[in-house]
Amino acid sequence: MIIGGMLLCAGAPFLLLTALMRAGQSGLALTIGSIIGGALVILIFASGRPIGIDPVFAMTLAMLGFLPALLGSAAGAFLGWLLRRQDDRAI
């Protein structure tokens, strides 16, 4: 169940950012990636400092949810960029 959740967290941004980058919406794709990255950094910061979030919950959420999402979005953006470059070269 944990691995399935991690795959879902990685797969959804992967597909979304692949489609956005292939469509030429790089600004929106970078915005989504930076929001995911910002949430990951906030949760990692919250695991070491007492800011009102349980440190174990913050680290669990960061490592099981947001890290796969960030990796999936980066891979999807790169694949979409490569596909866009291939489509532009074919014309």
All heavy atoms as an XYZ file, in Angstrom:
649
protein
N       0.830     -1.189      0.000
C       0.000      0.000      0.000
C       0.877      1.257      0.000
O       0.541      2.242     -0.655
C      -0.918     -0.025      1.223
C      -1.954      1.048      1.187
S      -3.338      0.690      2.247
C      -2.912      1.602      3.675
N       1.984      1.204      0.715
C       2.874      2.366      0.752
C       3.517      2.594     -0.607
O       3.581      3.725     -1.098
C       3.929      2.188      1.858
C       3.264      2.255      3.220
C       5.018      3.237      1.749
C       4.174      1.930      4.364
N       3.984      1.511     -1.231
C       4.616      1.644     -2.543
C       3.600      2.107     -3.577
O       3.917      2.923     -4.449
C       5.284      0.319     -2.952
C       6.454      0.043     -2.020
C       5.765      0.366     -4.396
C       7.112     -1.285     -2.225
N       2.382      1.628     -3.493
C       1.332      2.086     -4.398
C       1.040      3.564     -4.228
O       0.838      4.289     -5.212
N       1.020      4.029     -2.988
C       0.821      5.458     -2.743
C       1.965      6.296     -3.274
O       1.757      7.377     -3.831
N       3.180      5.791     -3.104
C       4.340      6.519     -3.629
C       4.315      6.560     -5.158
O       4.646      7.589     -5.759
C       5.634      5.875     -3.144
C       5.892      6.073     -1.660
S       7.319      5.188     -1.064
C       8.633      6.175     -1.759
N       3.913      5.456     -5.775
C       3.807      5.447     -7.239
C       2.724      6.395     -7.731
O       2.888      7.058     -8.768
C       3.534      4.033     -7.735
C       4.711      3.067     -7.689
C       4.258      1.664     -8.056
C       5.809      3.533     -8.619
N       1.627      6.471     -6.996
C       0.570      7.410     -7.358
C       1.038      8.856     -7.208
O       0.765      9.695     -8.072
C      -0.678      7.160     -6.510
C      -1.884      8.030     -6.818
C      -2.419      7.685     -8.194
C      -2.946      7.832     -5.773
N       1.765      9.127     -6.119
C       2.288     10.472     -5.899
C       3.315     10.860     -6.952
O       3.476     12.040     -7.261
C       2.923     10.577     -4.510
S       1.727     10.586     -3.174
N       4.030      9.895     -7.502
C       5.020     10.187     -8.540
C       4.402     10.171     -9.929
O       4.813     10.943    -10.801
C       6.163      9.181     -8.472
N       3.426      9.305    -10.145
C       2.861      9.140    -11.474
C       1.990     10.297    -11.931
O       2.019     10.681    -13.110
N       1.210     10.852    -11.021
C       0.315     11.947    -11.405
C       1.091     13.190    -11.867
O       0.808     13.724    -12.955
C      -0.620     12.279    -10.253
N       2.102     13.672    -11.119
C       2.870     14.814    -11.630
C       3.684     14.473    -12.875
O       3.894     15.325    -13.735
C       3.801     15.184    -10.476
C       3.237     14.571     -9.285
C       2.469     13.382     -9.736
N       4.129     13.220    -12.980
C       4.873     12.808    -14.163
C       4.023     12.981    -15.414
O       4.453     13.595    -16.396
C       5.326     11.353    -14.023
C       6.044     10.817    -15.231
C       7.375     11.105    -15.429
C       5.385     10.039    -16.157
C       8.048     10.623    -16.539
C       6.035      9.553    -17.266
C       7.376      9.844    -17.463
N       2.806     12.451    -15.373
C       1.928     12.560    -16.537
C       1.510     14.004    -16.805
O       1.462     14.450    -17.954
C       0.699     11.677    -16.339
C       0.964     10.171    -16.278
C      -0.315      9.426    -15.933
C       1.545      9.681    -17.579
N       1.208     14.743    -15.745
C       0.778     16.129    -15.895
C       1.879     16.995    -16.482
O       1.654     17.744    -17.443
C       0.330     16.690    -14.547
C      -0.097     18.155    -14.538
C      -1.353     18.348    -15.369
C      -0.296     18.637    -13.130
N       3.078     16.889    -15.954
C       4.157     17.738    -16.436
C       4.664     17.306    -17.803
O       5.127     18.142    -18.574
C       5.299     17.797    -15.424
C       5.186     18.988    -14.476
C       4.008     18.896    -13.571
C       6.449     19.232    -13.752
N       4.564     16.024    -18.130
C       4.897     15.597    -19.485
C       3.954     16.252    -20.488
O       4.391     16.776    -21.518
C       4.826     14.065    -19.611
O       5.749     13.489    -18.706
C       5.160     13.609    -21.008
N       2.661     16.234    -20.172
C       1.688     16.848    -21.079
C       1.881     18.360    -21.173
O       1.799     18.938    -22.262
C       0.273     16.517    -20.616
N       2.150     19.014    -20.044
C       2.334     20.465    -20.066
C       3.579     20.871    -20.842
O       3.542     21.820    -21.633
C       2.407     21.012    -18.641
C       1.102     21.054    -17.860
C       1.357     21.476    -16.425
C       0.111     21.985    -18.517
N       4.673     20.183    -20.622
C       5.908     20.537    -21.332
C       5.792     20.244    -22.825
O       6.305     20.993    -23.646
C       7.099     19.781    -20.747
C       7.536     20.283    -19.407
S       8.158     21.968    -19.398
C       9.746     21.742    -20.163
N       5.126     19.169    -23.179
C       4.960     18.859    -24.598
C       4.053     19.871    -25.280
O       4.217     20.171    -26.454
C       4.398     17.459    -24.756
C       4.491     16.973    -26.168
C       4.392     15.505    -26.271
N       4.732     15.094    -27.624
C       4.504     13.913    -28.094
N       3.959     13.000    -27.330
N       4.837     13.614    -29.329
N       3.099     20.434    -24.513
C       2.203     21.448    -25.068
C       2.843     22.833    -25.088
O       2.248     23.773    -25.599
C       0.912     21.488    -24.266
N       4.019     22.968    -24.517
C       4.700     24.260    -24.515
C       4.378     25.132    -23.325
O       4.708     26.313    -23.321
N       3.750     24.607    -22.313
C       3.390     25.360    -21.116
C       4.477     25.200    -20.052
O       4.234     24.712    -18.951
C       2.046     24.856    -20.574
C       0.901     25.031    -21.522
C       0.514     26.482    -21.678
O       0.663     27.268    -20.756
N       0.027     26.828    -22.844
N       5.673     25.633    -20.376
C       6.793     25.417    -19.457
C       6.675     26.257    -18.193
O       7.128     25.841    -17.127
C       8.119     25.698    -20.158
O       8.155     27.031    -20.605
N       6.079     27.419    -18.271
C       5.911     28.256    -17.091
C       5.016     27.606    -16.052
O       5.325     27.595    -14.863
N       3.904     27.063    -16.494
C       3.002     26.378    -15.582
C       3.651     25.115    -15.014
O       3.499     24.804    -13.835
C       1.690     26.024    -16.288
C       0.602     25.363    -15.461
C       0.221     26.230    -14.272
C      -0.600     25.056    -16.315
N       4.397     24.414    -15.842
C       5.088     23.204    -15.372
C       6.130     23.552    -14.317
O       6.249     22.856    -13.302
C       5.738     22.497    -16.560
N       6.877     24.613    -14.524
C       7.867     25.023    -13.533
C       7.211     25.513    -12.246
O       7.737     25.300    -11.156
C       8.776     26.098    -14.103
C       9.773     25.616    -15.151
C      10.502     26.808    -15.768
C      10.755     24.651    -14.548
N       6.067     26.143    -12.361
C       5.336     26.588    -11.179
C       4.879     25.394    -10.337
O       5.031     25.397     -9.111
C       4.120     27.443    -11.586
O       4.574     28.573    -12.329
C       3.339     27.906    -10.381
N       4.337     24.385    -10.991
C       3.898     23.194    -10.270
C       5.085     22.504     -9.611
O       5.014     22.097     -8.447
C       3.150     22.236    -11.223
C       1.824     22.867    -11.648
C       2.915     20.883    -10.574
C       1.109     22.129    -12.745
N       6.180     22.386    -10.330
C       7.382     21.776     -9.754
C       7.929     22.547     -8.572
O       8.364     21.967     -7.575
N       7.902     23.878     -8.659
C       8.421     24.676     -7.544
C       7.496     24.634     -6.332
O       7.967     24.679     -5.192
C       8.649     26.120     -7.990
O       7.428     26.743     -8.324
N       6.206     24.507     -6.533
C       5.275     24.370     -5.408
C       5.509     23.041     -4.687
O       5.548     22.992     -3.454
C       3.813     24.496     -5.883
C       3.521     25.939     -6.278
C       2.842     24.023     -4.818
C       2.195     26.135     -6.964
N       5.698     21.976     -5.458
C       5.983     20.671     -4.843
C       7.312     20.721     -4.093
O       7.429     20.228     -2.963
C       5.988     19.568     -5.912
C       4.585     19.378     -6.487
C       6.486     18.254     -5.327
C       4.534     18.476     -7.699
N       8.325     21.327     -4.693
C       9.619     21.442     -4.038
C       9.567     22.300     -2.789
O      10.204     21.989     -1.781
N       8.801     23.377     -2.844
C       8.652     24.229     -1.666
C       7.968     23.515     -0.511
O       8.360     23.654      0.649
N       6.941     22.736     -0.833
C       6.263     21.971      0.210
C       7.200     20.925      0.814
O       7.186     20.696      2.034
C       5.019     21.296     -0.360
N       8.037     20.323     -0.011
C       9.007     19.347      0.498
C       9.998     20.008      1.447
O      10.285     19.482      2.525
C       9.748     18.684     -0.669
C      10.860     17.702     -0.302
C      10.270     16.478      0.378
C      11.647     17.324     -1.531
N      10.493     21.167      1.079
C      11.453     21.877      1.939
C      10.804     22.300      3.253
O      11.417     22.190      4.321
C      12.037     23.092      1.183
C      12.793     24.005      2.112
C      12.924     22.624      0.052
N       9.572     22.773      3.210
C       8.878     23.172      4.435
C       8.689     21.981      5.362
O       8.893     22.090      6.575
C       7.530     23.836      4.091
C       7.768     25.215      3.481
C       6.638     23.944      5.316
C       6.543     25.854      2.888
N       8.321     20.831      4.807
C       8.130     19.653      5.645
C       9.449     19.142      6.216
O       9.488     18.692      7.364
C       7.427     18.552      4.858
C       5.945     18.801      4.607
C       5.390     17.769      3.656
C       5.171     18.799      5.904
N      10.520     19.206      5.463
C      11.820     18.792      6.003
C      12.259     19.765      7.093
O      12.796     19.358      8.126
C      12.858     18.672      4.878
C      12.528     17.463      4.008
C      14.268     18.550      5.438
C      13.394     17.301      2.802
N      12.038     21.051      6.892
C      12.349     22.036      7.926
C      11.507     21.792      9.176
O      12.003     21.911     10.301
C      12.104     23.442      7.389
C      12.376     24.533      8.392
C      13.668     24.906      8.695
C      11.331     25.179      9.030
C      13.924     25.901      9.617
C      11.577     26.179      9.953
C      12.880     26.538     10.248
N      10.246     21.424      8.976
C       9.349     21.185     10.114
C       9.747     19.946     10.899
O       9.405     19.826     12.077
C       7.915     21.034      9.626
N      10.471     19.030     10.282
C      10.872     17.830     11.011
C      12.028     18.097     11.974
O      12.265     17.318     12.884
C      11.265     16.717     10.032
O      12.464     17.060      9.370
N      12.731     19.196     11.796
C      13.849     19.501     12.675
C      13.599     20.633     13.638
O      14.331     20.801     14.606
N      12.598     21.430     13.402
C      12.289     22.579     14.249
C      10.864     22.441     14.801
O       9.978     21.975     14.092
C      12.354     23.867     13.443
C      13.633     24.043     12.691
C      14.514     25.011     13.419
N      15.621     25.385     12.548
C      16.872     25.133     12.845
N      17.171     24.519     13.944
N      17.839     25.488     12.035
N      10.627     22.865     15.996
C       9.269     22.776     16.555
C       8.384     23.930     16.051
O       8.345     25.001     16.637
C       9.499     22.876     18.065
C      10.782     23.624     18.204
C      11.608     23.279     17.006
N       7.692     23.728     14.927
C       6.846     24.788     14.384
C       5.369     24.409     14.395
O       4.577     25.028     13.714
C       7.273     25.195     12.963
C       7.148     24.036     11.985
C       8.663     25.750     12.952
C       7.318     24.451     10.541
N       4.999     23.392     15.143
C       3.588     23.057     15.264
C       3.187     21.792     14.530
O       2.043     21.373     14.612
N       4.099     21.171     13.794
C       3.809     19.922     13.097
C       4.626     18.822     13.773
O       5.782     19.030     14.118
C       4.190     20.018     11.606
C       3.435     21.154     10.926
C       3.900     18.707     10.892
C       3.866     21.405      9.503
N       4.022     17.678     13.951
C       4.741     16.540     14.521
C       5.916     16.192     13.608
O       5.727     15.994     12.403
C       3.791     15.354     14.645
C       4.455     14.138     15.242
O       5.337     14.317     16.101
O       4.070     13.017     14.853
N       7.132     16.126     14.131
C       8.302     15.873     13.277
C       8.253     14.536     12.535
O       8.659     14.458     11.381
C       9.477     15.898     14.255
C       9.005     16.682     15.410
C       7.543     16.437     15.499
N       7.738     13.509     13.164
C       7.658     12.207     12.500
C       6.648     12.259     11.356
O       6.892     11.747     10.259
C       7.289     11.101     13.513
C       7.064      9.775     12.822
C       8.361     10.990     14.572
N       5.515     12.917     11.599
C       4.510     13.050     10.541
C       5.038     13.896      9.389
O       4.808     13.569      8.216
C       3.233     13.677     11.113
C       2.171     13.913     10.080
C       1.483     12.847      9.522
C       1.870     15.203      9.665
C       0.511     13.063      8.561
C       0.897     15.418      8.706
C       0.211     14.346      8.155
N       5.753     14.967      9.704
C       6.292     15.836      8.654
C       7.309     15.097      7.795
O       7.279     15.190      6.564
C       6.927     17.077      9.275
N       8.206     14.340      8.420
C       9.204     13.597      7.651
C       8.560     12.471      6.858
O       8.956     12.207      5.721
C      10.292     13.057      8.578
C      11.447     12.426      7.835
S      12.241     13.512      6.638
C      13.278     14.466      7.694
N       7.558     11.814      7.439
C       6.851     10.754      6.714
C       6.150     11.312      5.492
O       6.239     10.746      4.397
C       5.833     10.069      7.640
O       6.518      9.536      8.767
C       5.083      8.971      6.933
N       5.464     12.411      5.664
C       4.769     13.037      4.544
C       5.749     13.514      3.483
O       5.492     13.367      2.281
C       3.921     14.205      5.055
C       2.875     14.776      4.126
C       1.869     13.716      3.743
C       2.176     15.935      4.799
N       6.880     14.051      3.912
C       7.878     14.537      2.964
C       8.482     13.388      2.153
O       8.598     13.477      0.931
C       8.980     15.298      3.703
N       8.869     12.317      2.838
C       9.575     11.227      2.159
C       8.645     10.299      1.379
O       9.043      9.733      0.365
C      10.375     10.392      3.169
C      11.525     11.130      3.792
S      12.732     11.633      2.566
C      12.750     13.396      2.820
N       7.420     10.115      1.840
C       6.508      9.200      1.158
C       5.582      9.887      0.172
O       5.004      9.215     -0.686
C       5.676      8.415      2.177
C       6.460      7.499      3.111
C       5.501      6.799      4.060
C       7.271      6.497      2.338
N       5.420     11.192      0.270
C       4.503     11.888     -0.618
C       5.160     12.896     -1.528
O       5.016     12.836     -2.753
N       5.901     13.817     -0.943
C       6.399     14.926     -1.733
C       7.712     14.642     -2.453
O       7.955     15.200     -3.522
C       6.535     16.177     -0.860
C       5.210     16.814     -0.578
C       4.537     16.564      0.597
C       4.619     17.642     -1.504
C       3.311     17.132      0.852
C       3.395     18.217     -1.264
C       2.729     17.964     -0.082
N       8.561     13.796     -1.913
C       9.792     13.452     -2.622
C       9.504     12.664     -3.896
O      10.041     13.019     -4.954
C      10.757     12.690     -1.708
C      12.112     12.372     -2.322
C      12.860     13.655     -2.645
C      12.923     11.495     -1.407
N       8.655     11.632     -3.866
C       8.313     10.978     -5.139
C       7.611     11.911     -6.110
O       7.827     11.830     -7.327
C       7.384      9.833     -4.724
C       7.686      9.587     -3.317
C       8.089     10.899     -2.738
N       6.792     12.824     -5.598
C       6.111     13.775     -6.478
C       7.112     14.708     -7.147
O       6.986     15.013     -8.333
C       5.081     14.579     -5.688
N       8.111     15.141     -6.400
C       9.128     16.018     -6.984
C       9.964     15.281     -8.017
O      10.250     15.815     -9.090
C      10.015     16.597     -5.890
C      11.043     17.630     -6.340
C      10.343     18.852     -6.908
C      11.939     18.020     -5.187
N      10.338     14.051     -7.714
C      11.109     13.262     -8.678
C      10.275     12.946     -9.924
O      10.782     13.002    -11.049
C      11.605     11.975     -8.024
C      12.640     12.139     -6.918
C      12.933     10.810     -6.272
C      13.894     12.785     -7.446
N       9.012     12.618     -9.738
C       8.131     12.360    -10.877
C       7.904     13.590    -11.731
O       7.880     13.515    -12.957
N       7.758     14.741    -11.092
C       7.550     15.962    -11.870
C       8.810     16.358    -12.635
O       8.731     16.819    -13.770
C       7.082     17.102    -10.962
O       8.088     17.444    -10.036
N       9.981     16.151    -12.035
C      11.221     16.459    -12.741
C      11.416     15.530    -13.938
O      11.795     15.971    -15.030
C      12.407     16.356    -11.791
N      11.146     14.249    -13.740
C      11.278     13.301    -14.843
C      10.250     13.575    -15.934
O      10.561     13.496    -17.130
C      11.126     11.873    -14.323
N       9.026     13.917    -15.547
C       7.994     14.230    -16.527
C       8.301     15.486    -17.318
O       8.084     15.549    -18.526
N       8.825     16.503    -16.637
C       9.186     17.731    -17.340
C      10.331     17.480    -18.322
O      10.326     17.989    -19.444
C       9.581     18.813    -16.336
N      11.297     16.670    -17.917
C      12.406     16.362    -18.807
C      11.946     15.554    -20.013
O      12.340     15.832    -21.152
C      13.503     15.615    -18.039
C      14.733     15.353    -18.850
C      15.479     16.403    -19.358
C      15.149     14.065    -19.101
C      16.613     16.169    -20.111
C      16.278     13.817    -19.853
C      17.017     14.875    -20.355
N      11.077     14.551    -19.780
C      10.556     13.769    -20.894
C       9.718     14.636    -21.826
O       9.831     14.528    -23.055
C       9.729     12.595    -20.377
C       9.081     11.730    -21.455
C      10.139     11.026    -22.289
C       8.139     10.728    -20.832
N       8.876     15.498    -21.265
C       8.078     16.395    -22.103
C       8.938     17.340    -22.909
O       8.650     17.628    -24.078
N      10.016     17.836    -22.317
C      10.938     18.712    -23.045
C      11.612     17.959    -24.186
O      11.741     18.484    -25.297
C      11.972     19.276    -22.083
C      13.013     20.107    -22.749
C      12.848     21.361    -23.262
C      14.373     19.750    -22.985
N      14.029     21.812    -23.798
C      14.978     20.834    -23.639
C      15.120     18.624    -22.693
C      16.308     20.811    -24.015
C      16.445     18.607    -23.068
C      17.025     19.693    -23.719
N      12.042     16.721    -23.924
C      12.667     15.927    -24.983
C      11.688     15.624    -26.109
O      12.045     15.704    -27.297
C      13.221     14.627    -24.410
C      14.458     14.731    -23.537
C      14.787     13.372    -22.933
C      15.636     15.262    -24.330
N      10.444     15.289    -25.761
C       9.439     15.025    -26.789
C       9.104     16.281    -27.579
O       8.899     16.222    -28.795
C       8.180     14.434    -26.150
C       8.322     13.021    -25.587
C       7.060     12.625    -24.830
C       8.632     12.033    -26.687
N       9.044     17.413    -26.910
C       8.780     18.678    -27.594
C       9.917     19.011    -28.562
O       9.706     19.465    -29.677
C       8.602     19.790    -26.553
C       8.462     21.176    -27.092
C       7.167     21.350    -27.819
N       7.073     22.663    -28.400
C       6.023     23.426    -28.315
N       4.959     22.998    -27.683
N       6.014     24.603    -28.864
N      11.148     18.781    -28.119
C      12.305     19.037    -28.972
C      12.298     18.113    -30.182
O      12.617     18.542    -31.287
C      13.564     18.814    -28.152
C      14.697     19.695    -28.582
C      15.808     19.569    -27.622
N      16.732     18.587    -28.190
C      17.812     18.158    -27.624
N      18.123     18.578    -26.420
N      18.602     17.297    -28.203
N      11.899     16.865    -29.988
C      11.815     15.926    -31.109
C      10.709     16.343    -32.083
O      10.888     16.244    -33.296
C      11.551     14.519    -30.584
C      11.494     13.463    -31.649
C      11.181     12.095    -31.077
O      10.759     11.970    -29.924
N      11.381     11.062    -31.854
N       9.573     16.793    -31.560
C       8.476     17.237    -32.432
C       8.879     18.476    -33.233
O       8.542     18.596    -34.409
C       7.235     17.567    -31.600
C       6.608     16.314    -31.011
O       6.941     15.216    -31.438
O       5.803     16.473    -30.074
N       9.597     19.401    -32.595
C      10.021     20.612    -33.293
C      11.066     20.315    -34.353
O      11.124     20.982    -35.379
C      10.569     21.636    -32.296
C       9.486     22.223    -31.421
O       8.302     22.058    -31.767
O       9.826     22.820    -30.389
N      11.908     19.331    -34.107
C      12.947     18.984    -35.065
C      12.352     18.287    -36.292
O      12.882     18.421    -37.395
C      13.957     18.056    -34.416
C      15.197     17.835    -35.256
C      16.213     17.019    -34.544
N      16.730     17.806    -33.418
C      17.475     17.306    -32.455
N      17.773     16.030    -32.455
N      17.906     18.064    -31.483
N      11.254     17.560    -36.140
C      10.646     16.827    -37.237
C       9.980     17.754    -38.244
O       9.786     17.391    -39.408
C       9.635     15.827    -36.704
N       9.637     18.962    -37.827
C       8.919     19.876    -38.740
C       9.869     20.548    -39.697
O      10.942     20.837    -39.569
C       8.141     20.924    -37.933
C       7.049     20.226    -37.172
C       7.559     21.986    -38.818
C       6.243     21.122    -36.263
